[in-house]
Amino acid sequence: MTAEDLVTGTADPDAPSGDGRRRAGSATGRASSATGRASSATGWLSTAAVLAFVGLGAWIFGGMLANAEREGGAAAVAGQVPTWSVAGTDTTLPAPDAPASAGSPDSGPGAPAPADLRGGTAPAGTAALVDEAWARDRSARTGVPLRALLAYAGAELAMAAEAPSCGIGWTTLAALGNIKSGHGTHDGAVLGDDGIPRPAIFGPDLDGTAFARIDDTDGGSLDGTAATDRAVGPLQFIPSTWQRWGADGDADGVVDPQQIDDASLAAARYLCASGDLTDPAAWRTAVFSYNHVESYVDAVAATANEYAALGRG
């Protein structure tokens, strides 16, 4: 599927990252997430390999939850979904924290011009869709770095036009970005104004030593190694999955899993393939397809809810 293709409404057998393909730790102290459905260029992994991924994912993710509790975070509640995702059908829940579009009436009279946003460089692609005053406010409220928040909110706005029946929210993408790479800051990386972390972010080699083996599918062009595959970028895509779902979110003509606008739009399209994400069951199915561990889904929900609550004030 090219970057221009719309979602088909059917779940992908590949996932952005496989259950055993975690990076060790993050800049924020959270263990990075496992990669979603295990796949290769020749199809599904064996059942034994999938089970191994799930076991490793549960073990590593359990450590992440324990660390979150030590940092004062509340334990995730089983079966949790983002509260904003069902606001349309349950009026007892908070309203969604929808991003304001660039030039919208919500921007206010003192909103900065686009060129003021990132060191004099105007945002492009999906990031340019987002109202800057809104983005600055939500970044300050939530602690999500501005450049990363532009990518997540821009992907939501892009999908609202591309697949309006999906209903994906920026807070889901922000929760994934936080858990997977600390919003592009894993292992000391710095997310640049161009949306690219430096140094580049890679998961561990999937060579069968610490994690199940995934044979090379990209010749090293994406993950820097031709021996085996490994997850790539701030949202940790396996090369074979990126080859199907990769997107050009920053409109520079390059489909790059290290670039956060590209990765956020690709992740949004992938998740939207599970259907209407304002439905709690569909939302959980979508996030579970990203990583086959229920506690991971609960943590994404808890983090998304926290961002939504902070964003609304």
Contacts in CASP RR format, 6 or more apart in sequence:
PFRMAT RR
TARGET T0000
AUTHOR 0000-0000-0000
METHOD contacts of the structure
MODEL  1
MTAEDLVTGTADPDAPSGDGRRRAGSATGRASSATGRASSATGWLSTAAV
LAFVGLGAWIFGGMLANAEREGGAAAVAGQVPTWSVAGTDTTLPAPDAPA
SAGSPDSGPGAPAPADLRGGTAPAGTAALVDEAWARDRSARTGVPLRALL
AYAGAELAMAAEAPSCGIGWTTLAALGNIKSGHGTHDGAVLGDDGIPRPA
IFGPDLDGTAFARIDDTDGGSLDGTAATDRAVGPLQFIPSTWQRWGADGD
ADGVVDPQQIDDASLAAARYLCASGDLTDPAAWRTAVFSYNHVESYVDAV
AATANEYAALGRG
1 244 0 8 1.000
1 245 0 8 1.000
1 246 0 8 1.000
3 246 0 8 1.000
3 247 0 8 1.000
3 248 0 8 1.000
3 249 0 8 1.000
3 255 0 8 1.000
3 262 0 8 1.000
3 265 0 8 1.000
3 266 0 8 1.000
6 162 0 8 1.000
6 163 0 8 1.000
6 269 0 8 1.000
7 162 0 8 1.000
7 163 0 8 1.000
7 166 0 8 1.000
7 269 0 8 1.000
7 270 0 8 1.000
7 272 0 8 1.000
7 273 0 8 1.000
8 273 0 8 1.000
9 272 0 8 1.000
9 273 0 8 1.000
9 274 0 8 1.000
9 275 0 8 1.000
10 273 0 8 1.000
11 273 0 8 1.000
11 274 0 8 1.000
11 285 0 8 1.000
11 289 0 8 1.000
12 37 0 8 1.000
12 241 0 8 1.000
12 244 0 8 1.000
12 245 0 8 1.000
12 270 0 8 1.000
12 273 0 8 1.000
12 289 0 8 1.000
13 37 0 8 1.000
13 39 0 8 1.000
13 43 0 8 1.000
13 44 0 8 1.000
14 37 0 8 1.000
14 39 0 8 1.000
14 238 0 8 1.000
14 240 0 8 1.000
14 241 0 8 1.000
14 244 0 8 1.000
14 245 0 8 1.000
15 35 0 8 1.000
15 36 0 8 1.000
15 37 0 8 1.000
15 38 0 8 1.000
15 39 0 8 1.000
15 238 0 8 1.000
15 241 0 8 1.000
15 270 0 8 1.000
15 289 0 8 1.000
15 290 0 8 1.000
15 291 0 8 1.000
15 292 0 8 1.000
16 35 0 8 1.000
16 36 0 8 1.000
16 235 0 8 1.000
16 236 0 8 1.000
16 237 0 8 1.000
16 238 0 8 1.000
16 241 0 8 1.000
16 242 0 8 1.000
16 245 0 8 1.000
16 266 0 8 1.000
16 267 0 8 1.000
16 270 0 8 1.000
16 290 0 8 1.000
17 33 0 8 1.000
17 34 0 8 1.000
17 35 0 8 1.000
17 36 0 8 1.000
17 180 0 8 1.000
17 231 0 8 1.000
17 235 0 8 1.000
17 236 0 8 1.000
17 237 0 8 1.000
17 238 0 8 1.000
17 241 0 8 1.000
17 290 0 8 1.000
17 291 0 8 1.000
18 34 0 8 1.000
18 35 0 8 1.000
18 36 0 8 1.000
18 37 0 8 1.000
18 38 0 8 1.000
18 53 0 8 1.000
18 231 0 8 1.000
18 238 0 8 1.000
18 291 0 8 1.000
18 292 0 8 1.000
19 34 0 8 1.000
19 35 0 8 1.000
19 36 0 8 1.000
19 38 0 8 1.000
19 50 0 8 1.000
19 53 0 8 1.000
19 54 0 8 1.000
19 55 0 8 1.000
19 56 0 8 1.000
19 57 0 8 1.000
19 291 0 8 1.000
19 292 0 8 1.000
19 293 0 8 1.000
20 34 0 8 1.000
20 35 0 8 1.000
20 38 0 8 1.000
20 52 0 8 1.000
20 53 0 8 1.000
20 55 0 8 1.000
20 56 0 8 1.000
20 57 0 8 1.000
20 60 0 8 1.000
20 206 0 8 1.000
20 211 0 8 1.000
20 212 0 8 1.000
21 34 0 8 1.000
21 35 0 8 1.000
21 36 0 8 1.000
21 53 0 8 1.000
21 203 0 8 1.000
21 204 0 8 1.000
21 206 0 8 1.000
21 211 0 8 1.000
21 214 0 8 1.000
21 230 0 8 1.000
21 231 0 8 1.000
21 236 0 8 1.000
21 238 0 8 1.000
22 31 0 8 1.000
22 32 0 8 1.000
22 33 0 8 1.000
22 34 0 8 1.000
22 35 0 8 1.000
22 56 0 8 1.000
22 57 0 8 1.000
22 60 0 8 1.000
22 61 0 8 1.000
22 203 0 8 1.000
22 204 0 8 1.000
22 211 0 8 1.000
23 31 0 8 1.000
23 32 0 8 1.000
23 180 0 8 1.000
23 181 0 8 1.000
23 186 0 8 1.000
23 187 0 8 1.000
23 201 0 8 1.000
23 202 0 8 1.000
23 203 0 8 1.000
23 204 0 8 1.000
23 231 0 8 1.000
23 236 0 8 1.000
24 31 0 8 1.000
24 32 0 8 1.000
24 204 0 8 1.000
25 31 0 8 1.000
25 32 0 8 1.000
25 186 0 8 1.000
25 187 0 8 1.000
26 32 0 8 1.000
26 179 0 8 1.000
26 180 0 8 1.000
26 181 0 8 1.000
26 182 0 8 1.000
26 185 0 8 1.000
26 186 0 8 1.000
26 187 0 8 1.000
27 182 0 8 1.000
27 184 0 8 1.000
27 185 0 8 1.000
27 186 0 8 1.000
27 187 0 8 1.000
27 188 0 8 1.000
27 189 0 8 1.000
28 178 0 8 1.000
28 182 0 8 1.000
28 185 0 8 1.000
29 67 0 8 1.000
30 64 0 8 1.000
30 67 0 8 1.000
30 68 0 8 1.000
30 178 0 8 1.000
30 179 0 8 1.000
30 182 0 8 1.000
31 60 0 8 1.000
31 61 0 8 1.000
31 62 0 8 1.000
31 63 0 8 1.000
31 64 0 8 1.000
31 67 0 8 1.000
32 179 0 8 1.000
32 180 0 8 1.000
32 181 0 8 1.000
32 182 0 8 1.000
32 186 0 8 1.000
32 203 0 8 1.000
32 236 0 8 1.000
33 61 0 8 1.000
33 176 0 8 1.000
33 179 0 8 1.000
33 180 0 8 1.000
33 236 0 8 1.000
33 291 0 8 1.000
33 296 0 8 1.000
34 53 0 8 1.000
34 56 0 8 1.000
34 57 0 8 1.000
34 60 0 8 1.000
34 61 0 8 1.000
34 291 0 8 1.000
34 293 0 8 1.000
34 296 0 8 1.000
35 231 0 8 1.000
35 236 0 8 1.000
35 237 0 8 1.000
35 238 0 8 1.000
35 291 0 8 1.000
36 53 0 8 1.000
36 238 0 8 1.000
36 289 0 8 1.000
36 290 0 8 1.000
36 291 0 8 1.000
36 292 0 8 1.000
37 289 0 8 1.000
37 292 0 8 1.000
38 44 0 8 1.000
38 45 0 8 1.000
38 49 0 8 1.000
38 50 0 8 1.000
38 53 0 8 1.000
38 212 0 8 1.000
38 214 0 8 1.000
39 45 0 8 1.000
39 238 0 8 1.000
39 240 0 8 1.000
39 241 0 8 1.000
40 214 0 8 1.000
40 215 0 8 1.000
40 217 0 8 1.000
40 229 0 8 1.000
40 240 0 8 1.000
41 215 0 8 1.000
41 217 0 8 1.000
41 240 0 8 1.000
44 50 0 8 1.000
45 53 0 8 1.000
45 212 0 8 1.000
45 214 0 8 1.000
49 212 0 8 1.000
49 213 0 8 1.000
50 292 0 8 1.000
52 211 0 8 1.000
52 212 0 8 1.000
53 211 0 8 1.000
53 212 0 8 1.000
53 292 0 8 1.000
54 292 0 8 1.000
54 293 0 8 1.000
56 211 0 8 1.000
56 212 0 8 1.000
57 291 0 8 1.000
57 293 0 8 1.000
57 296 0 8 1.000
58 293 0 8 1.000
58 295 0 8 1.000
61 293 0 8 1.000
61 295 0 8 1.000
61 296 0 8 1.000
61 299 0 8 1.000
62 295 0 8 1.000
64 179 0 8 1.000
64 299 0 8 1.000
65 75 0 8 1.000
65 76 0 8 1.000
65 295 0 8 1.000
65 299 0 8 1.000
68 299 0 8 1.000
69 75 0 8 1.000
74 302 0 8 1.000
76 295 0 8 1.000
76 298 0 8 1.000
76 299 0 8 1.000
76 301 0 8 1.000
76 302 0 8 1.000
77 298 0 8 1.000
77 302 0 8 1.000
78 294 0 8 1.000
78 298 0 8 1.000
79 284 0 8 1.000
79 294 0 8 1.000
79 297 0 8 1.000
79 298 0 8 1.000
79 301 0 8 1.000
80 297 0 8 1.000
80 298 0 8 1.000
80 301 0 8 1.000
80 302 0 8 1.000
80 305 0 8 1.000
81 280 0 8 1.000
81 283 0 8 1.000
81 284 0 8 1.000
81 301 0 8 1.000
82 169 0 8 1.000
82 171 0 8 1.000
82 172 0 8 1.000
82 283 0 8 1.000
82 301 0 8 1.000
82 304 0 8 1.000
82 305 0 8 1.000
82 308 0 8 1.000
83 93 0 8 1.000
83 94 0 8 1.000
83 305 0 8 1.000
83 308 0 8 1.000
83 309 0 8 1.000
84 93 0 8 1.000
84 94 0 8 1.000
84 95 0 8 1.000
84 96 0 8 1.000
84 97 0 8 1.000
84 169 0 8 1.000
84 171 0 8 1.000
84 304 0 8 1.000
84 305 0 8 1.000
84 308 0 8 1.000
85 96 0 8 1.000
85 167 0 8 1.000
85 169 0 8 1.000
85 172 0 8 1.000
85 277 0 8 1.000
85 278 0 8 1.000
85 279 0 8 1.000
85 280 0 8 1.000
85 283 0 8 1.000
86 93 0 8 1.000
86 278 0 8 1.000
86 279 0 8 1.000
86 280 0 8 1.000
87 93 0 8 1.000
87 94 0 8 1.000
87 95 0 8 1.000
87 96 0 8 1.000
87 278 0 8 1.000
88 278 0 8 1.000
89 278 0 8 1.000
94 308 0 8 1.000
94 309 0 8 1.000
94 312 0 8 1.000
95 312 0 8 1.000
96 169 0 8 1.000
96 308 0 8 1.000
97 138 0 8 1.000
97 170 0 8 1.000
97 171 0 8 1.000
97 307 0 8 1.000
97 308 0 8 1.000
97 311 0 8 1.000
97 312 0 8 1.000
98 156 0 8 1.000
98 169 0 8 1.000
99 130 0 8 1.000
99 131 0 8 1.000
99 134 0 8 1.000
99 135 0 8 1.000
99 138 0 8 1.000
99 153 0 8 1.000
99 154 0 8 1.000
99 156 0 8 1.000
99 157 0 8 1.000
99 170 0 8 1.000
100 106 0 8 1.000
100 107 0 8 1.000
100 130 0 8 1.000
100 131 0 8 1.000
100 133 0 8 1.000
100 134 0 8 1.000
101 129 0 8 1.000
101 130 0 8 1.000
101 131 0 8 1.000
101 157 0 8 1.000
102 114 0 8 1.000
102 128 0 8 1.000
102 129 0 8 1.000
102 130 0 8 1.000
102 131 0 8 1.000
102 132 0 8 1.000
103 111 0 8 1.000
103 131 0 8 1.000
104 131 0 8 1.000
106 131 0 8 1.000
106 133 0 8 1.000
106 134 0 8 1.000
107 131 0 8 1.000
107 132 0 8 1.000
107 133 0 8 1.000
107 134 0 8 1.000
108 133 0 8 1.000
110 133 0 8 1.000
111 131 0 8 1.000
111 132 0 8 1.000
111 133 0 8 1.000
112 132 0 8 1.000
112 133 0 8 1.000
112 136 0 8 1.000
114 122 0 8 1.000
114 123 0 8 1.000
114 128 0 8 1.000
114 132 0 8 1.000
115 121 0 8 1.000
115 122 0 8 1.000
116 132 0 8 1.000
117 123 0 8 1.000
117 132 0 8 1.000
117 135 0 8 1.000
117 146 0 8 1.000
117 150 0 8 1.000
118 146 0 8 1.000
118 147 0 8 1.000
118 193 0 8 1.000
119 193 0 8 1.000
121 193 0 8 1.000
122 128 0 8 1.000
123 130 0 8 1.000
123 150 0 8 1.000
124 250 0 8 1.000
124 251 0 8 1.000
124 252 0 8 1.000
125 249 0 8 1.000
125 250 0 8 1.000
125 251 0 8 1.000
125 261 0 8 1.000
126 151 0 8 1.000
126 154 0 8 1.000
126 155 0 8 1.000
126 157 0 8 1.000
126 158 0 8 1.000
126 249 0 8 1.000
126 250 0 8 1.000
126 251 0 8 1.000
126 261 0 8 1.000
126 264 0 8 1.000
126 265 0 8 1.000
127 150 0 8 1.000
127 151 0 8 1.000
127 154 0 8 1.000
127 250 0 8 1.000
127 261 0 8 1.000
129 153 0 8 1.000
129 154 0 8 1.000
129 157 0 8 1.000
129 158 0 8 1.000
130 150 0 8 1.000
130 153 0 8 1.000
130 154 0 8 1.000
130 157 0 8 1.000
134 153 0 8 1.000
135 146 0 8 1.000
135 149 0 8 1.000
135 150 0 8 1.000
135 153 0 8 1.000
136 146 0 8 1.000
137 311 0 8 1.000
138 144 0 8 1.000
138 149 0 8 1.000
138 153 0 8 1.000
138 311 0 8 1.000
139 145 0 8 1.000
139 146 0 8 1.000
139 149 0 8 1.000
141 310 0 8 1.000
141 311 0 8 1.000
141 313 0 8 1.000
142 149 0 8 1.000
142 174 0 8 1.000
142 307 0 8 1.000
142 310 0 8 1.000
142 311 0 8 1.000
143 310 0 8 1.000
144 152 0 8 1.000
144 174 0 8 1.000
144 178 0 8 1.000
144 183 0 8 1.000
144 307 0 8 1.000
145 183 0 8 1.000
145 185 0 8 1.000
145 191 0 8 1.000
147 191 0 8 1.000
147 192 0 8 1.000
147 193 0 8 1.000
147 195 0 8 1.000
147 260 0 8 1.000
148 174 0 8 1.000
148 177 0 8 1.000
148 183 0 8 1.000
148 184 0 8 1.000
148 191 0 8 1.000
148 234 0 8 1.000
148 260 0 8 1.000
149 170 0 8 1.000
149 174 0 8 1.000
150 261 0 8 1.000
151 173 0 8 1.000
151 195 0 8 1.000
151 260 0 8 1.000
151 261 0 8 1.000
151 263 0 8 1.000
151 264 0 8 1.000
152 170 0 8 1.000
152 171 0 8 1.000
152 173 0 8 1.000
152 174 0 8 1.000
152 177 0 8 1.000
152 264 0 8 1.000
153 170 0 8 1.000
154 170 0 8 1.000
154 261 0 8 1.000
154 264 0 8 1.000
154 265 0 8 1.000
155 168 0 8 1.000
155 170 0 8 1.000
155 173 0 8 1.000
155 249 0 8 1.000
155 261 0 8 1.000
155 264 0 8 1.000
155 265 0 8 1.000
155 267 0 8 1.000
155 268 0 8 1.000
156 167 0 8 1.000
156 168 0 8 1.000
156 169 0 8 1.000
156 170 0 8 1.000
156 173 0 8 1.000
156 268 0 8 1.000
158 249 0 8 1.000
158 265 0 8 1.000
158 268 0 8 1.000
159 166 0 8 1.000
159 167 0 8 1.000
159 168 0 8 1.000
159 265 0 8 1.000
159 268 0 8 1.000
159 269 0 8 1.000
159 272 0 8 1.000
160 167 0 8 1.000
162 269 0 8 1.000
163 269 0 8 1.000
163 272 0 8 1.000
165 275 0 8 1.000
165 276 0 8 1.000
166 268 0 8 1.000
166 271 0 8 1.000
166 272 0 8 1.000
166 275 0 8 1.000
166 276 0 8 1.000
166 277 0 8 1.000
167 272 0 8 1.000
167 276 0 8 1.000
167 277 0 8 1.000
167 278 0 8 1.000
168 268 0 8 1.000
168 271 0 8 1.000
168 272 0 8 1.000
168 277 0 8 1.000
169 277 0 8 1.000
169 304 0 8 1.000
171 304 0 8 1.000
171 305 0 8 1.000
171 307 0 8 1.000
171 308 0 8 1.000
172 271 0 8 1.000
172 277 0 8 1.000
172 283 0 8 1.000
172 287 0 8 1.000
172 300 0 8 1.000
172 304 0 8 1.000
173 264 0 8 1.000
173 267 0 8 1.000
173 268 0 8 1.000
174 183 0 8 1.000
174 303 0 8 1.000
174 304 0 8 1.000
174 307 0 8 1.000
175 299 0 8 1.000
175 300 0 8 1.000
175 301 0 8 1.000
175 303 0 8 1.000
175 304 0 8 1.000
175 307 0 8 1.000
176 235 0 8 1.000
176 267 0 8 1.000
176 287 0 8 1.000
176 290 0 8 1.000
176 300 0 8 1.000
177 183 0 8 1.000
177 184 0 8 1.000
177 234 0 8 1.000
177 235 0 8 1.000
178 303 0 8 1.000
179 296 0 8 1.000
179 299 0 8 1.000
179 300 0 8 1.000
179 303 0 8 1.000
180 186 0 8 1.000
180 234 0 8 1.000
180 235 0 8 1.000
180 236 0 8 1.000
181 189 0 8 1.000
181 197 0 8 1.000
181 201 0 8 1.000
181 233 0 8 1.000
181 234 0 8 1.000
181 235 0 8 1.000
181 236 0 8 1.000
182 234 0 8 1.000
183 191 0 8 1.000
183 234 0 8 1.000
184 191 0 8 1.000
184 197 0 8 1.000
184 201 0 8 1.000
184 233 0 8 1.000
184 234 0 8 1.000
184 260 0 8 1.000
185 191 0 8 1.000
185 197 0 8 1.000
186 197 0 8 1.000
186 201 0 8 1.000
186 234 0 8 1.000
187 199 0 8 1.000
187 201 0 8 1.000
188 199 0 8 1.000
189 197 0 8 1.000
189 198 0 8 1.000
189 199 0 8 1.000
189 200 0 8 1.000
189 201 0 8 1.000
190 197 0 8 1.000
190 198 0 8 1.000
191 197 0 8 1.000
191 234 0 8 1.000
191 260 0 8 1.000
192 198 0 8 1.000
194 250 0 8 1.000
194 259 0 8 1.000
195 250 0 8 1.000
195 259 0 8 1.000
195 260 0 8 1.000
195 261 0 8 1.000
196 256 0 8 1.000
196 258 0 8 1.000
196 259 0 8 1.000
196 260 0 8 1.000
197 233 0 8 1.000
197 234 0 8 1.000
197 258 0 8 1.000
197 260 0 8 1.000
200 232 0 8 1.000
200 233 0 8 1.000
200 258 0 8 1.000
201 232 0 8 1.000
201 233 0 8 1.000
201 234 0 8 1.000
201 236 0 8 1.000
201 258 0 8 1.000
202 223 0 8 1.000
202 224 0 8 1.000
202 230 0 8 1.000
202 231 0 8 1.000
202 232 0 8 1.000
202 233 0 8 1.000
203 230 0 8 1.000
203 231 0 8 1.000
203 232 0 8 1.000
203 236 0 8 1.000
204 210 0 8 1.000
204 211 0 8 1.000
204 230 0 8 1.000
205 225 0 8 1.000
205 227 0 8 1.000
205 228 0 8 1.000
205 230 0 8 1.000
206 212 0 8 1.000
206 213 0 8 1.000
206 214 0 8 1.000
206 228 0 8 1.000
206 229 0 8 1.000
206 230 0 8 1.000
207 213 0 8 1.000
207 227 0 8 1.000
207 228 0 8 1.000
208 228 0 8 1.000
213 228 0 8 1.000
214 228 0 8 1.000
214 229 0 8 1.000
214 230 0 8 1.000
214 238 0 8 1.000
215 228 0 8 1.000
215 229 0 8 1.000
216 225 0 8 1.000
216 226 0 8 1.000
216 227 0 8 1.000
216 228 0 8 1.000
216 229 0 8 1.000
216 239 0 8 1.000
217 229 0 8 1.000
217 238 0 8 1.000
217 239 0 8 1.000
217 240 0 8 1.000
217 243 0 8 1.000
218 229 0 8 1.000
218 239 0 8 1.000
218 240 0 8 1.000
218 243 0 8 1.000
219 226 0 8 1.000
220 226 0 8 1.000
220 239 0 8 1.000
221 239 0 8 1.000
222 232 0 8 1.000
222 239 0 8 1.000
222 242 0 8 1.000
222 257 0 8 1.000
223 229 0 8 1.000
223 230 0 8 1.000
223 231 0 8 1.000
223 232 0 8 1.000
223 239 0 8 1.000
229 238 0 8 1.000
229 239 0 8 1.000
229 240 0 8 1.000
230 238 0 8 1.000
231 237 0 8 1.000
231 238 0 8 1.000
232 238 0 8 1.000
232 239 0 8 1.000
232 242 0 8 1.000
232 257 0 8 1.000
232 258 0 8 1.000
233 257 0 8 1.000
233 258 0 8 1.000
233 263 0 8 1.000
234 258 0 8 1.000
234 260 0 8 1.000
234 263 0 8 1.000
235 257 0 8 1.000
235 260 0 8 1.000
235 263 0 8 1.000
235 264 0 8 1.000
235 266 0 8 1.000
235 267 0 8 1.000
237 245 0 8 1.000
237 246 0 8 1.000
237 257 0 8 1.000
237 263 0 8 1.000
237 266 0 8 1.000
241 270 0 8 1.000
242 255 0 8 1.000
242 257 0 8 1.000
242 266 0 8 1.000
245 266 0 8 1.000
245 269 0 8 1.000
245 270 0 8 1.000
246 255 0 8 1.000
246 257 0 8 1.000
246 262 0 8 1.000
246 266 0 8 1.000
247 255 0 8 1.000
247 262 0 8 1.000
247 263 0 8 1.000
247 265 0 8 1.000
247 266 0 8 1.000
247 269 0 8 1.000
248 254 0 8 1.000
248 255 0 8 1.000
248 262 0 8 1.000
248 265 0 8 1.000
249 259 0 8 1.000
249 261 0 8 1.000
249 262 0 8 1.000
249 264 0 8 1.000
249 265 0 8 1.000
250 259 0 8 1.000
250 261 0 8 1.000
250 262 0 8 1.000
252 259 0 8 1.000
254 262 0 8 1.000
255 262 0 8 1.000
256 262 0 8 1.000
257 263 0 8 1.000
257 266 0 8 1.000
267 290 0 8 1.000
270 289 0 8 1.000
270 290 0 8 1.000
271 277 0 8 1.000
271 286 0 8 1.000
271 287 0 8 1.000
271 289 0 8 1.000
271 290 0 8 1.000
272 286 0 8 1.000
273 286 0 8 1.000
274 282 0 8 1.000
274 283 0 8 1.000
274 285 0 8 1.000
274 286 0 8 1.000
274 289 0 8 1.000
275 282 0 8 1.000
275 286 0 8 1.000
276 282 0 8 1.000
277 283 0 8 1.000
277 286 0 8 1.000
283 301 0 8 1.000
284 297 0 8 1.000
284 301 0 8 1.000
287 296 0 8 1.000
287 297 0 8 1.000
287 300 0 8 1.000
287 301 0 8 1.000
288 294 0 8 1.000
288 297 0 8 1.000
291 297 0 8 1.000
END
